[in-house]
Structure formats: structure tokens, C-alpha cells
Amino acid sequence: MQQDLAQLEERSAYILRAALSRFDNVAALWSMGKDSTAMLAVARKAFLGRVPFPVIHIDNGIDFPESYAFRDEVARKWGLKLLIAESEIKPEMSGFSCCGSNKTEALKRLMDEHGFDALIVSIRRDEHGIRAKERYVSERDRNFRWDYKNQKTEMWDGYSKAKDGGHMRIHPLLDWNEIDVWNYTKRNKVPINPLYYSSGGKRYRSLGCTHCTSPIRSGAKSIDGIIRELGNTRTEERAGREQDKEKKYVMEKLRALGYM
């Protein structure tokens, strides 16, 4: 279902402005994917052409070369304050040593170093069942744990700083869906990682690193082609992300422990 892009943008801009007014030290995660890049485009419009908070790339050293090139180009063009959180590659609970809790540990270290009390994350409710349980603002404790069974009522006036050394997660794109992001990207000429476009009959629909992301069969070589393709597919967006194919509740456990 296509939503009104102007209304989505207005709500997301409001959430971003409210976050910067309520919290002392805000940063945002940037994966170089379509969602987090669209969020930065909304921020640039909301804050008169600039992104007023640092952006964090959690780097395990094995992202796609195209993603690193895209990161550096957009960071330069948009004047982003880019922070790199270096993640180790070692065994962890999800079975994927490149991601999961290893990236969470890297993020913890960087947030401790900089003292961030709020983190903007560009997740959407329609991506995954556990993400559908999120709120625009949700609290993480000092160990990044999320009590998704006991969340506050969704009211901005009810939120303040997280307690006992924790932080707040801000989700400005929560109401968007996949086609909304692509329509917004097209309308606003938002830069896009070239891996989303078909090459050799395949493209990436959801981007992770080289170890846990697989392409899908596709002939879509433009945003219009992607939008047409999405209107006719029943394949889940994250079907190419190996972590989501793990045994039941793995993603839920990771999210509860602070994974993005």
C-alpha cells in the first residue's frame, strides 16, 4: 500500500527534531542502505541542508567495495560527521560471526567513548516480525537490552533520558514500507548504493556484508524497475539475509540484546 510521502516525511522530520531537542548527545546508524540513507535525506530537509548529528558505520571489514565507495562519496558530498565502529569477526549466538552481537559490542564501545544518550535507527515495522513490536522511541539499558514486553505508551511527553546509563532508540521511519522508501528516493533524488540495481540478472534487495547477504534474481536496473518488481513479488524483503533464515526466535533474542 502506497502512503502519502509528504505525510511520512513530515512525521519523520518531527521525530528527528524532537529527538535532538530532548536528548543531549544524538547519533545515527548508517548502513549505506536505502533506508538509513533516506533517513539522512529527511534530516537534511528538516535541518536546512545539513545532518546535525554524527553518523555511525559499524564496520566488520567485509562490507562490499561498492558500499565503502558509496559511504565515502556521500559522506563527502553531504558533509557528514562519520564515525567508524570496528567490529570483530568471531563466533556468536546467531551463528554468523560477521554480524549479530559482534556489531552490537562494537557499537557499545563507540557509544561509551562518545557518551551518546540517543541513537537514531532506520528500521521499519514491515521488515521483520520483531521490529513490528518497536515504538518510535524505545529504551535500552546500559547493556543494550530491550524489554519489548514492557514498553511505555507511545507519547513523546512521557520520554526523558534513559535510566542507569542506558540510551534511547529513535525510529523515524517506523511507519514507512519498502516501496515508500523507493518512491521517496526517486522523488528526492536520494543517492543510492549501486548494489540495489541489477547486474548480470541479479541485484541486492537488502544489504548486509559479503558473508551474510545474497542477491536475488532481478532485471531491475532503475528505481522505476525496482518499484514495478516490488508490486509483483511475494518474496520477503530480507530473504537474502542469512540471519533471518536462522531458527525461530534468533532475531528476537538478538534484538532483545540490543541488535539493530
KEKE-3310 file (N, C-alpha, C; in steps of 0.2 Angstrom, whole numbers, plus 5000, padded with zeros to 4 digits):
npx = (5004:5003:5009:5006:5019:5023:5017:5023:5036:5035:5031:5042:5052:5048:5050:5064:5068:5062:5069:5082:5080:5076:5086:5103:5115:5115:5116:5117:5114:5121:5120:5123:5113:5097:5087:5093:5100:5089:5084:5094:5092:5080:5083:5092:5083:5075:5083:5088:5097:5108:5115:5113:5119:5131:5135:5135:5145:5145:5158:5164:5174:5172:5162:5154:5164:5158:5149:5158:5164:5152:5149:5160:5159:5146:5147:5157:5150:5139:5144:5145:5148:5157:5158:5167:5164:5173:5170:5173:5176:5170:5164:5147:5130:5120:5126:5132:5146:5150:5141:5126:5128:5141:5142:5134:5142:5153:5147:5143:5155:5159:5149:5150:5162:5159:5149:5135:5118:5106:5101:5098:5089:5086:5075:5061:5044:5038:5048:5052:5046:5049:5053:5041:5036:5042:5043:5042:5051:5061:5068:5084:5094:5109:5117:5112:5100:5083:5067:5055:5043:5037:5034:5034:5019:5016:5020:5027:5029:5031:5043:5060:5078:5086:5087:5100:5112:5109:5102:5092:5082:5078:5066:5063:5058:5048:5035:5036:5035:5043:5042:5038:5050:5058:5050:5051:5065:5067:5059:5065:5078:5088:5104:5109:5115:5124:5123:5109:5104:5101:5113:5120:5109:5105:5102:5104:5092:5091:5104:5118:5133:5147:5147:5135:5124:5114:5111:5096:5087:5084:5079:5079:5085:5084:5076:5063:5061:5063:5053:5042:5044:5043:5030:5025:5030:5031:5040:5049:5057:5069:5074:5086:5095:5105:5104:5091:5086:5088:5085:5070:5066:5079:5082:5073:5079:5092:5088:5082:5094:5100:5103:5102)
npy = (4994:5011:5025:5042:5052:5065:5066:5056:5060:5072:5067:5060:5069:5077:5068:5067:5080:5082:5073:5078:5089:5084:5076:5075:5071:5065:5052:5043:5028:5022:5012:5012:5008:5008:5013:5019:5029:5036:5041:5050:5059:5064:5071:5081:5089:5093:5100:5111:5108:5101:5088:5086:5078:5065:5051:5034:5021:5004:4994:4979:4976:4968:4973:4976:4982:4992:4997:5004:5013:5020:5025:5034:5043:5049:5054:5064:5072:5076:5082:5074:5070:5057:5042:5028:5012:4998:4982:4965:4949:4935:4920:4919:4920:4920:4912:4918:4925:4937:4947:4952:4950:4954:4966:4973:4974:4982:4994:4997:5000:5012:5021:5022:5028:5041:5045:5045:5048:5045:5036:5036:5025:5017:5007:4998:4994:4984:4976:4965:4953:4955:4968:4974:4976:4987:5004:5022:5028:5020:5012:5007:4997:4999:4989:4987:4980:4977:4978:4972:4968:4976:4990:5008:5019:5026:5041:5056:5066:5058:5053:5054:5055:5040:5028:5024:5024:5019:5021:5029:5023:5029:5029:5035:5031:5021:5019:5018:5009:4997:5001:5014:5020:5018:5026:5038:5040:5041:5052:5062:5062:5055:5049:5032:5016:5007:4993:4989:4989:4979:4968:4957:4950:4949:4957:4966:4966:4968:4975:4968:4962:4955:4942:4937:4941:4938:4940:4943:4936:4947:4959:4972:4988:5001:5013:5014:5002:4994:4997:4993:4979:4976:4977:4966:4955:4941:4938:4939:4954:4953:4941:4937:4939:4930:4929:4930:4918:4909:4898:4898:4913:4918:4931:4938:4936:4942:4956:4959:4959:4970:4971:4979)
npz = (5000:4995:5003:5008:5004:5008:5020:5027:5027:5034:5047:5050:5050:5061:5071:5071:5074:5087:5094:5094:5101:5114:5119:5124:5117:5102:5090:5074:5066:5051:5038:5024:5017:5008:5017:5029:5022:5016:5027:5031:5021:5024:5036:5031:5025:5035:5043:5036:5025:5031:5040:5057:5067:5072:5061:5061:5056:5057:5056:5050:5042:5030:5022:5006:4992:4984:4994:5003:4994:4991:5004:5007:4997:4998:5012:5010:5000:5007:5019:5031:5048:5050:5060:5064:5069:5073:5071:5077:5070:5075:5083:5088:5095:5085:5075:5065:5062:5057:5060:5070:5088:5088:5081:5089:5101:5096:5093:5106:5112:5105:5108:5121:5122:5116:5123:5119:5121:5114:5100:5083:5073:5057:5056:5050:5053:5044:5040:5048:5060:5074:5073:5071:5084:5089:5095:5091:5100:5110:5125:5130:5141:5150:5146:5133:5132:5128:5133:5127:5130:5139:5137:5136:5135:5118:5118:5116:5127:5138:5138:5143:5147:5146:5159:5172:5164:5152:5135:5123:5109:5093:5081:5066:5054:5056:5051:5038:5022:5011:4998:4999:5003:4992:4983:4989:4988:4974:4971:4978:4973:4980:4984:4980:4984:4972:4972:4973:4961:4946:4940:4929:4929:4942:4959:4974:4987:5000:5010:5018:5024:5015:5018:5023:5015:5001:4983:4974:4960:4947:4935:4937:4933:4937:4948:4945:4939:4950:4958:4951:4951:4964:4966:4961:4967:4979:4987:5003:5009:5016:5012:5007:5017:5027:5041:5045:5041:5051:5065:5074:5083:5085:5079:5087:5100:5098:5095:5107:5115:5110:5097:5080)
capx = (5000:5007:5006:5007:5026:5023:5015:5028:5042:5033:5031:5049:5056:5046:5053:5071:5068:5060:5074:5088:5078:5075:5092:5109:5120:5112:5120:5113:5117:5121:5122:5124:5107:5092:5083:5096:5101:5083:5083:5098:5090:5074:5086:5095:5077:5072:5088:5091:5103:5113:5114:5116:5121:5136:5133:5140:5145:5148:5162:5167:5179:5170:5156:5155:5168:5153:5147:5163:5164:5146:5149:5164:5156:5140:5149:5160:5146:5134:5147:5143:5152:5156:5161:5168:5164:5176:5168:5177:5173:5171:5158:5142:5124:5116:5129:5135:5152:5151:5135:5123:5130:5148:5141:5132:5148:5157:5143:5143:5161:5159:5144:5153:5168:5157:5143:5128:5112:5101:5103:5093:5090:5081:5071:5054:5039:5036:5054:5053:5041:5051:5054:5035:5035:5045:5040:5046:5056:5061:5073:5089:5098:5116:5119:5108:5095:5077:5062:5050:5036:5035:5036:5030:5014:5019:5019:5033:5029:5032:5050:5066:5084:5086:5090:5106:5117:5106:5101:5085:5082:5074:5065:5059:5055:5045:5029:5037:5037:5049:5040:5038:5057:5060:5047:5055:5072:5066:5056:5070:5085:5092:5109:5108:5120:5123:5121:5102:5102:5103:5119:5120:5102:5104:5103:5103:5086:5093:5111:5122:5140:5148:5147:5128:5119:5114:5107:5090:5086:5081:5081:5078:5091:5082:5071:5056:5061:5063:5046:5037:5046:5040:5022:5023:5033:5029:5046:5051:5062:5075:5075:5093:5099:5105:5102:5083:5084:5090:5080:5065:5067:5085:5082:5070:5084:5097:5085:5082:5100:5102:5105:5098)
capy = (5000:5017:5030:5049:5053:5071:5065:5052:5064:5077:5064:5058:5076:5079:5064:5069:5087:5081:5069:5082:5094:5081:5072:5079:5069:5060:5050:5039:5022:5022:5006:5014:5005:5013:5016:5024:5035:5040:5045:5056:5064:5068:5075:5086:5093:5095:5104:5116:5106:5098:5082:5089:5073:5061:5045:5028:5014:4998:4991:4972:4975:4964:4975:4976:4988:4997:5001:5008:5019:5024:5029:5039:5048:5053:5057:5070:5077:5079:5084:5070:5068:5050:5038:5021:5007:4992:4976:4959:4943:4929:4916:4922:4916:4919:4908:4922:4929:4944:4952:4950:4953:4957:4973:4977:4976:4987:5000:4999:5003:5018:5025:5024:5033:5047:5047:5046:5046:5043:5033:5035:5019:5017:5001:4999:4989:4979:4972:4959:4952:4958:4975:4977:4977:4993:5011:5027:5029:5014:5012:5002:4998:5000:4983:4987:4976:4980:4975:4973:4966:4981:4997:5014:5021:5030:5048:5060:5069:5053:5051:5058:5051:5033:5027:5020:5023:5017:5026:5029:5022:5033:5026:5040:5028:5015:5018:5018:5002:4997:5005:5021:5022:5019:5032:5044:5040:5043:5059:5067:5061:5052:5044:5025:5011:5003:4986:4988:4988:4973:4967:4950:4946:4949:4963:4965:4969:4970:4974:4967:4962:4950:4935:4935:4944:4935:4943:4940:4936:4953:4963:4979:4992:5008:5014:5013:4995:4991:4998:4988:4972:4975:4977:4959:4949:4939:4936:4944:4959:4951:4934:4936:4940:4924:4929:4929:4911:4905:4895:4903:4917:4921:4938:4941:4936:4947:4962:4960:4961:4977:4971:4984)
capz = (5000:4995:5008:5006:5005:5012:5027:5030:5028:5040:5053:5052:5052:5068:5076:5072:5078:5094:5097:5095:5107:5120:5121:5124:5113:5097:5084:5070:5062:5044:5035:5017:5013:5006:5022:5033:5018:5015:5034:5031:5016:5028:5041:5028:5023:5042:5046:5032:5021:5035:5045:5063:5071:5069:5058:5063:5052:5061:5050:5051:5037:5024:5018:4999:4990:4982:5000:5006:4990:4992:5010:5007:4992:5001:5017:5007:4997:5012:5024:5037:5053:5050:5065:5062:5075:5071:5074:5077:5067:5080:5084:5092:5096:5079:5070:5060:5066:5055:5062:5077:5094:5087:5079:5095:5105:5093:5094:5113:5114:5102:5111:5128:5121:5114:5128:5116:5125:5110:5094:5078:5069:5052:5055:5048:5056:5040:5039:5052:5065:5080:5073:5072:5091:5091:5095:5089:5104:5115:5129:5130:5147:5149:5142:5127:5132:5126:5136:5122:5133:5144:5134:5138:5130:5113:5119:5117:5133:5143:5137:5145:5146:5149:5166:5174:5159:5145:5130:5119:5102:5089:5074:5062:5048:5058:5048:5031:5020:5006:4992:5001:5003:4985:4980:4992:4985:4967:4971:4981:4970:4986:4982:4981:4983:4966:4973:4973:4954:4943:4936:4927:4931:4950:4962:4981:4989:5007:5010:5024:5022:5009:5021:5025:5010:4994:4978:4971:4953:4945:4929:4938:4933:4939:4953:4942:4938:4957:4961:4947:4953:4971:4965:4958:4971:4986:4991:5008:5008:5019:5010:5005:5023:5030:5048:5046:5040:5057:5069:5077:5089:5085:5078:5093:5105:5096:5096:5115:5117:5108:5089:5077)
cpx = (5004:5004:5008:5014:5027:5022:5020:5034:5041:5034:5038:5053:5054:5049:5060:5072:5067:5066:5080:5086:5077:5081:5098:5114:5117:5116:5115:5117:5116:5124:5124:5118:5102:5088:5087:5099:5095:5082:5087:5096:5084:5078:5089:5089:5075:5077:5092:5097:5108:5111:5117:5119:5127:5132:5138:5139:5149:5151:5165:5173:5178:5163:5158:5159:5163:5150:5152:5164:5158:5147:5154:5162:5151:5142:5153:5155:5141:5137:5146:5149:5152:5161:5161:5168:5167:5173:5172:5173:5175:5164:5153:5135:5120:5119:5133:5140:5153:5146:5133:5126:5137:5147:5139:5137:5152:5153:5143:5149:5162:5154:5146:5158:5165:5151:5137:5123:5106:5104:5097:5094:5084:5077:5064:5050:5038:5042:5054:5048:5043:5052:5047:5033:5038:5041:5044:5052:5056:5068:5078:5093:5105:5120:5116:5102:5088:5071:5056:5043:5033:5037:5031:5024:5018:5017:5026:5034:5031:5039:5055:5072:5083:5089:5096:5111:5115:5106:5094:5086:5077:5073:5060:5056:5050:5038:5030:5037:5042:5048:5040:5046:5060:5056:5050:5062:5071:5064:5061:5077:5090:5098:5108:5114:5119:5121:5114:5100:5105:5109:5120:5114:5101:5105:5102:5097:5087:5100:5114:5129:5141:5147:5140:5123:5120:5110:5101:5090:5082:5084:5081:5084:5090:5077:5064:5055:5060:5056:5041:5038:5043:5033:5020:5026:5030:5034:5048:5057:5069:5077:5082:5098:5099:5103:5095:5081:5086:5084:5076:5067:5074:5086:5079:5075:5089:5094:5084:5088:5104:5104:5100:5092)
cpy = (5006:5022:5037:5051:5060:5070:5061:5056:5069:5074:5062:5064:5078:5075:5066:5076:5086:5077:5074:5088:5091:5078:5076:5077:5063:5058:5045:5033:5023:5016:5006:5011:5010:5016:5021:5030:5039:5044:5051:5061:5068:5073:5081:5091:5097:5100:5109:5114:5103:5092:5084:5084:5068:5055:5040:5023:5009:4994:4984:4971:4971:4966:4975:4982:4993:5001:5006:5014:5023:5028:5035:5045:5053:5057:5064:5075:5080:5082:5081:5070:5060:5047:5031:5017:5000:4986:4970:4954:4937:4926:4919:4918:4915:4914:4912:4927:4936:4949:4950:4954:4956:4964:4977:4979:4981:4994:5002:5003:5011:5023:5027:5029:5040:5050:5049:5044:5044:5041:5032:5029:5018:5011:5003:4993:4983:4975:4965:4959:4956:4965:4978:4978:4984:4999:5016:5029:5023:5014:5006:5003:4999:4995:4982:4983:4980:4975:4976:4971:4971:4988:5002:5015:5026:5037:5051:5063:5064:5050:5056:5054:5044:5033:5023:5019:5020:5022:5024:5027:5026:5030:5030:5037:5022:5014:5017:5010:5003:5001:5012:5024:5023:5025:5038:5045:5043:5051:5064:5066:5059:5048:5037:5021:5007:4996:4984:4987:4982:4973:4959:4946:4946:4955:4961:4969:4972:4970:4973:4967:4956:4943:4933:4938:4940:4939:4939:4940:4942:4956:4970:4984:4999:5008:5012:5005:4991:4991:4994:4981:4971:4974:4970:4953:4947:4937:4941:4948:4956:4943:4932:4938:4934:4924:4928:4922:4907:4903:4900:4907:4920:4928:4942:4942:4942:4954:4964:4962:4967:4977:4976:4981)
cpz = (5000:4999:5005:5009:5009:5019:5031:5032:5034:5046:5055:5054:5059:5073:5077:5075:5085:5097:5099:5100:5114:5123:5120:5119:5108:5092:5080:5067:5055:5041:5027:5013:5012:5012:5026:5028:5016:5022:5034:5027:5020:5033:5037:5026:5030:5045:5041:5028:5025:5039:5052:5068:5068:5066:5059:5058:5056:5056:5053:5046:5031:5021:5010:4997:4988:4988:5003:5001:4990:4998:5010:5002:4995:5007:5015:5005:5002:5018:5031:5041:5054:5056:5063:5068:5072:5074:5072:5073:5071:5081:5089:5091:5090:5074:5065:5063:5063:5057:5069:5083:5093:5085:5085:5100:5103:5094:5102:5115:5111:5106:5118:5127:5119:5119:5125:5120:5121:5103:5089:5073:5064:5050:5053:5051:5051:5038:5042:5058:5071:5079:5073:5079:5093:5091:5092:5093:5109:5119:5129:5137:5145:5146:5135:5126:5131:5129:5132:5124:5138:5142:5136:5133:5125:5114:5121:5124:5139:5143:5140:5144:5149:5155:5167:5168:5153:5140:5127:5112:5098:5083:5070:5056:5049:5054:5040:5029:5014:5000:4993:5001:4996:4981:4982:4989:4978:4967:4973:4978:4976:4983:4984:4980:4977:4966:4972:4966:4951:4939:4935:4929:4938:4953:4970:4983:4996:5008:5017:5021:5017:5012:5022:5021:5004:4990:4977:4963:4951:4939:4931:4938:4934:4945:4951:4941:4945:4959:4957:4950:4960:4971:4963:4962:4977:4990:4997:5007:5010:5017:5009:5011:5027:5038:5050:5044:5046:5060:5072:5083:5089:5084:5084:5099:5104:5097:5103:5118:5114:5100:5086:5073)
residu = (MET:GLN:GLN:ASP:LEU:ALA:GLN:LEU:GLU:GLU:ARG:SER:ALA:TYR:ILE:LEU:ARG:ALA:ALA:LEU:SER:ARG:PHE:ASP:ASN:VAL:ALA:ALA:LEU:TRP:SER:MET:GLY:LYS:ASP:SER:THR:ALA:MET:LEU:ALA:VAL:ALA:ARG:LYS:ALA:PHE:LEU:GLY:ARG:VAL:PRO:PHE:PRO:VAL:ILE:HIS:ILE:ASP:ASN:GLY:ILE:ASP:PHE:PRO:GLU:SER:TYR:ALA:PHE:ARG:ASP:GLU:VAL:ALA:ARG:LYS:TRP:GLY:LEU:LYS:LEU:LEU:ILE:ALA:GLU:SER:GLU:ILE:LYS:PRO:GLU:MET:SER:GLY:PHE:SER:CYS:CYS:GLY:SER:ASN:LYS:THR:GLU:ALA:LEU:LYS:ARG:LEU:MET:ASP:GLU:HIS:GLY:PHE:ASP:ALA:LEU:ILE:VAL:SER:ILE:ARG:ARG:ASP:GLU:HIS:GLY:ILE:ARG:ALA:LYS:GLU:ARG:TYR:VAL:SER:GLU:ARG:ASP:ARG:ASN:PHE:ARG:TRP:ASP:TYR:LYS:ASN:GLN:LYS:THR:GLU:MET:TRP:ASP:GLY:TYR:SER:LYS:ALA:LYS:ASP:GLY:GLY:HIS:MET:ARG:ILE:HIS:PRO:LEU:LEU:ASP:TRP:ASN:GLU:ILE:ASP:VAL:TRP:ASN:TYR:THR:LYS:ARG:ASN:LYS:VAL:PRO:ILE:ASN:PRO:LEU:TYR:TYR:SER:SER:GLY:GLY:LYS:ARG:TYR:ARG:SER:LEU:GLY:CYS:THR:HIS:CYS:THR:SER:PRO:ILE:ARG:SER:GLY:ALA:LYS:SER:ILE:ASP:GLY:ILE:ILE:ARG:GLU:LEU:GLY:ASN:THR:ARG:THR:GLU:GLU:ARG:ALA:GLY:ARG:GLU:GLN:ASP:LYS:GLU:LYS:LYS:TYR:VAL:MET:GLU:LYS:LEU:ARG:ALA:LEU:GLY:TYR:MET)
# end
